[in-house]
Amino acid sequence: MKLWSGLKKAKDVTMKAVAAGTERAKEMIDEAALQRQLNEACLELGQKTFELMAAEKLDSAELTEAFVKVRELNEKLEAARAGAEAGKTRECAACKAPLDADAAFCTECGAEVAKAAAAS
């Protein structure tokens, strides 16, 4: 019976780690999508600037919309990155990997958080 409860606890801890990893993967996909949109907006802004300069018609009013789009995407990306880092407040004492606030085990080296902290 003791073995069964130990296995159940290990399963629960593993499922929590998988869920946390899945959530972080989703955040990373969202960040990558924002980065792609930002890159495309910067390219568009650069192309418009070049075209207007080449035609000797550089008018800041025509660039405002593209600039605003770049600025907004940049702010969203920075907020997404800050939000992802906000959940990473601790680090594993054994391998120095970032840990979620409620982690029982390190997702990098597998060390139990309490034991890893005691080892240092």
BELQUI-V297869 format. One record per residue. RES is the residue in one small letter. PSI is psi in radians with two decimals (999 if undefined). Layout:
# BELQUI-V297869
res:RES psi:PSI
res:RES psi:PSI
This chain:
# BELQUI-V297869
res:m psi:-0.66
res:k psi:-0.68
res:l psi:-0.75
res:w psi:-0.77
res:s psi:-0.60
res:g psi:-0.73
res:l psi:-0.69
res:k psi:-0.72
res:k psi:-0.73
res:a psi:-0.71
res:k psi:-0.78
res:d psi:-0.75
res:v psi:-0.73
res:t psi:-0.75
res:m psi:-0.65
res:k psi:-0.73
res:a psi:-0.71
res:v psi:-0.76
res:a psi:-0.74
res:a psi:-0.71
res:g psi:-0.69
res:t psi:-0.75
res:e psi:-0.74
res:r psi:-0.66
res:a psi:-0.71
res:k psi:-0.73
res:e psi:-0.71
res:m psi:-0.65
res:i psi:-0.74
res:d psi:-0.74
res:e psi:-0.73
res:a psi:-0.68
res:a psi:-0.73
res:l psi:-0.71
res:q psi:-0.71
res:r psi:-0.78
res:q psi:-0.71
res:l psi:-0.76
res:n psi:-0.75
res:e psi:-0.71
res:a psi:-0.68
res:c psi:-0.71
res:l psi:-0.77
res:e psi:-0.76
res:l psi:-0.78
res:g psi:-0.73
res:q psi:-0.76
res:k psi:-0.74
res:t psi:-0.81
res:f psi:-0.83
res:e psi:-0.76
res:l psi:-0.68
res:m psi:-0.70
res:a psi:-0.61
res:a psi:0.06
res:e psi:0.71
res:k psi:0.58
res:l psi:1.98
res:d psi:2.05
res:s psi:-0.47
res:a psi:-0.60
res:e psi:-0.41
res:l psi:-0.23
res:t psi:-0.81
res:e psi:-0.78
res:a psi:-0.71
res:f psi:-0.76
res:v psi:-0.72
res:k psi:-0.77
res:v psi:-0.80
res:r psi:-0.77
res:e psi:-0.75
res:l psi:-0.67
res:n psi:-0.73
res:e psi:-0.72
res:k psi:-0.74
res:l psi:-0.77
res:e psi:-0.70
res:a psi:-0.70
res:a psi:-0.75
res:r psi:-0.69
res:a psi:-0.69
res:g psi:-0.68
res:a psi:-0.67
res:e psi:-0.41
res:a psi:-0.56
res:g psi:-0.17
res:k psi:1.39
res:t psi:-0.25
res:r psi:2.93
res:e psi:2.64
res:c psi:2.30
res:a psi:-0.44
res:a psi:-0.80
res:c psi:-0.05
res:k psi:0.23
res:a psi:2.59
res:p psi:2.51
res:l psi:2.52
res:d psi:2.71
res:a psi:-0.57
res:d psi:0.28
res:a psi:2.37
res:a psi:-0.47
res:f psi:2.65
res:c psi:2.31
res:t psi:-0.21
res:e psi:-0.94
res:c psi:-0.19
res:g psi:0.01
res:a psi:2.46
res:e psi:2.35
res:v psi:-0.83
res:a psi:-0.73
res:k psi:-0.67
res:a psi:-0.65
res:a psi:-0.63
res:a psi:-0.48
res:a psi:-0.39
res:s psi:999
